[in-house]
Amino acid sequence: MTSNDGAGAHDEAFRHLNEVRAEALKHARLARQLAGERRDIVRGLIREGFSQADIARQMGVTRQAVQKMLAL
């Protein structure tokens, strides 16, 4: 089947594919924005004297996960 064979019969599938792609891109942008906000909050807590270990305990993650948040 070539790229145009039966395309009309699959218009709905292609429309849905493009909707899903657009939604995924929107979520990826939001995830990047939220990761930046999280990083800023963690940096602020560190400036206020909390250690990475303190922050990790409060978040329920490892200290290494906090380090990764700061690196991104």
ABEGO torsion letter per residue (X at the ends): XBAABGAAAAAAAAAAAAAAAAAAAAAAAAAAAAAAAAAAAAAAAAAAGBBAAAAAAAAGBBAAAAAAAAAX
